Amino acid sequence: MIVRFFRVDWITGCAMFCFLFSSSMWAAEVVPSPDKVIESVAHQVLVDLDKNREAYRKDSTQLRHMIDKYLLKYFDTEYAAQLVLAKNWRTASEEQRRQFIEVFYQSLLLNYGNTLLDFTSDRLKVLPYQGKPADTAATVRSEIRRDNGSKVSVNYTLRLTDSGWKAYDVTIEGVSYVKSFRTDFGAEIEQKGLDAVIKRLQNQQAGSPITKKQSS
């Protein structure tokens, strides 16, 4: 299993990741570079949080909807799920793939959504982008400041799709969350099977405050 310190830092990275992807950036004729997308969209999300932070603290359903609004469109959920499942993706049925994509995304929201509320713009610094205009894959580097003042290296991996730049991986201090989940889920799938993993995640989500509130 992933060591505890990485889980803590990965929560930080994913929470900041939720800052980075929102509204209609792709309406412009020229697709912005990945770093400009991150800088611009982060500002828009922070404005939303500044206006509604207390409401989100009181109502997890509103928080869930906000994350969906800003994250889902610019997070390549299917591609990330495919990388996490690795060889198991090839042998999975279409229904298993659909179910895993859904529970994988919901698992990210349930585990890391509340952490988003604690971040402000002064914690994030996007570093100079090293890519080229013709690139179809990109890594945007950033630093996040912890409460104690230390800095955490957080890199976002994106790919250029027909819908514009989409992110699919976050690397914290050199450790990729896709690779880490692939190790965790791979071992569990090997022992119990993919259906059992999907069922466990579904049960986990059914007992969450967000899911309970939405279904009531």
C-alpha positions in Angstrom: 0.0 0.0 0.0 1.1 3.6 -0.5 3.0 5.0 2.4 1.2 7.4 4.7 3.3 10.5 3.9 2.6 10.1 0.2 -1.2 9.8 0.8 -1.0 13.1 2.8 0.9 14.9 0.1 -1.2 13.4 -2.7 -4.3 14.8 -1.0 -2.6 18.2 -1.2 -1.8 17.7 -4.9 -5.2 16.5 -5.9 -6.9 19.3 -4.0 -4.8 21.8 -5.9 -5.5 19.8 -9.0 -9.2 20.6 -8.5 -8.2 24.3 -8.7 -6.8 24.0 -12.1 -9.6 22.9 -14.5 -12.8 24.8 -15.1 -15.0 26.8 -17.5 -14.9 27.6 -21.2 -11.1 28.1 -21.8 -11.4 26.3 -25.2 -13.8 28.9 -26.8 -10.8 30.8 -28.1 -9.5 29.9 -31.5 -6.0 29.4 -30.3 -5.6 26.8 -27.6 -3.7 28.3 -24.6 -0.5 26.7 -23.5 -0.9 24.3 -20.6 0.7 26.6 -18.0 -1.5 29.5 -19.1 -4.6 27.3 -18.8 -3.6 26.4 -15.2 -2.9 30.0 -14.2 -6.1 31.3 -15.7 -8.4 28.6 -14.5 -6.9 28.6 -11.0 -7.9 32.2 -10.7 -11.5 31.5 -11.8 -11.9 28.7 -9.3 -10.4 30.7 -6.5 -13.0 33.4 -7.1 -15.7 30.8 -6.8 -14.2 29.5 -3.5 -13.9 33.0 -2.1 -17.6 33.6 -2.7 -18.9 30.2 -1.5 -16.3 28.7 0.8 -18.5 28.7 3.9 -21.5 27.3 2.0 -19.3 24.5 0.7 -18.1 23.7 4.2 -21.7 23.4 5.4 -23.0 21.5 2.4 -21.0 18.7 0.9 -23.4 18.3 -2.0 -22.7 21.8 -3.2 -19.0 21.0 -2.9 -19.4 17.9 -4.9 -21.3 19.8 -7.7 -18.6 22.5 -7.7 -15.8 19.9 -8.2 -17.8 18.3 -11.0 -18.3 21.6 -12.7 -14.6 22.6 -12.6 -12.8 19.3 -12.7 -14.6 16.7 -14.7 -14.5 18.5 -18.1 -10.8 18.9 -18.0 -9.8 15.7 -16.3 -9.3 12.8 -18.7 -11.1 10.3 -16.5 -11.2 7.4 -19.0 -7.6 7.7 -19.9 -6.5 7.9 -16.3 -8.6 4.8 -15.4 -7.1 3.0 -18.4 -3.6 3.7 -17.1 -4.5 2.6 -13.6 -6.0 -0.7 -14.7 -3.1 -1.3 -17.1 -3.4 -5.0 -18.4 -6.7 -5.4 -16.6 -8.2 -2.7 -19.0 -7.7 -5.0 -21.9 -9.5 -7.9 -20.4 -12.3 -5.9 -18.8 -15.8 -5.8 -20.4 -17.3 -2.5 -21.6 -19.6 -2.5 -18.5 -16.7 -3.1 -16.2 -14.7 -0.3 -17.8 -17.7 2.0 -17.4 -18.3 1.1 -13.8 -14.6 1.5 -12.9 -14.3 4.9 -14.6 -17.2 6.1 -12.5 -16.1 4.7 -9.1 -12.5 5.7 -9.7 -13.6 9.3 -10.3 -16.0 9.3 -7.4 -13.3 7.9 -5.2 -11.1 10.8 -5.9 -13.9 13.2 -5.0 -14.8 11.5 -1.8 -11.2 11.2 -0.6 -9.9 14.6 -1.5 -12.8 17.0 -2.1 -12.9 18.6 1.4 -9.2 19.3 1.3 -9.9 21.8 -1.5 -11.5 24.1 0.9 -8.3 24.9 2.8 -6.3 26.2 -0.2 -5.8 29.8 -1.2 -3.9 31.4 -4.1 -0.8 32.2 -2.1 -0.1 28.5 -1.6 0.4 27.8 -5.4 3.2 28.8 -7.6 3.3 27.7 -11.3 6.8 27.4 -12.5 8.0 28.4 -16.0 6.7 26.0 -18.7 9.4 24.1 -20.6 7.3 22.7 -23.4 7.1 23.6 -27.1 4.1 24.9 -29.1 3.9 21.7 -31.2 3.8 19.4 -28.2 0.8 17.1 -27.7 1.9 16.1 -24.2 2.9 18.4 -21.4 4.1 18.6 -17.9 3.3 21.7 -15.9 5.4 22.0 -12.8 4.3 23.8 -9.6 5.1 24.2 -6.0 2.6 24.1 -3.1 3.5 25.6 0.2 2.5 23.6 3.3 1.3 25.1 6.6 4.8 24.8 8.0 6.3 26.8 5.1 8.0 23.9 3.3 7.4 23.4 -0.4 6.0 20.3 -2.2 6.8 19.7 -5.8 3.6 18.9 -7.8 3.7 18.2 -11.5 0.6 17.9 -13.7 0.7 15.7 -16.8 -1.7 16.7 -19.6 -2.3 15.5 -23.2 -3.8 17.5 -26.1 -7.1 16.0 -27.1 -9.8 17.0 -29.6 -11.4 18.9 -26.8 -8.2 20.7 -25.8 -5.7 20.0 -23.0 -6.8 17.5 -20.4 -4.9 16.3 -17.3 -4.7 12.7 -16.3 -1.9 12.4 -13.7 -0.4 14.2 -10.8 3.1 13.6 -9.5 4.0 14.5 -6.0 7.6 14.7 -5.0 8.5 12.4 -7.9 5.7 9.8 -7.2 2.9 9.4 -9.8 -0.6 8.9 -8.5 -1.5 6.8 -11.6 1.4 4.4 -10.9 0.6 4.3 -7.2 -3.1 3.5 -7.8 -2.1 1.0 -10.5 0.0 -0.9 -7.9 -2.7 -0.8 -5.2 -5.6 -1.8 -7.5 -3.5 -4.3 -9.4 -2.7 -6.3 -6.3 -6.3 -6.2 -5.2 -7.6 -7.2 -8.6 -5.1 -10.1 -8.8 -6.4 -11.4 -5.5 -10.1 -10.7 -5.7 -11.0 -9.7 -9.3 -12.1 -6.5 -10.9 -15.7 -6.9 -9.9 -14.8 -7.1 -6.3 -12.7 -3.9 -6.4 -15.6 -2.1 -8.2 -18.1 -3.3 -5.5 -15.8 -2.3 -2.7 -15.5 1.3 -4.1 -19.3 1.4 -4.7 -19.9 0.4 -1.1 -17.4 2.9 0.2 -19.2 5.7 -1.8 -22.7 4.5 -0.7 -21.7 5.2 2.9 -20.2 8.6 2.3 -22.0 11.8 3.6 -22.1 13.2 0.0 -23.8 10.1 -1.5 -26.2 9.8 1.4 -27.2 13.4 1.1 -27.7 13.2 -2.6 -29.9 10.1 -2.4 -32.1 11.4 0.5 
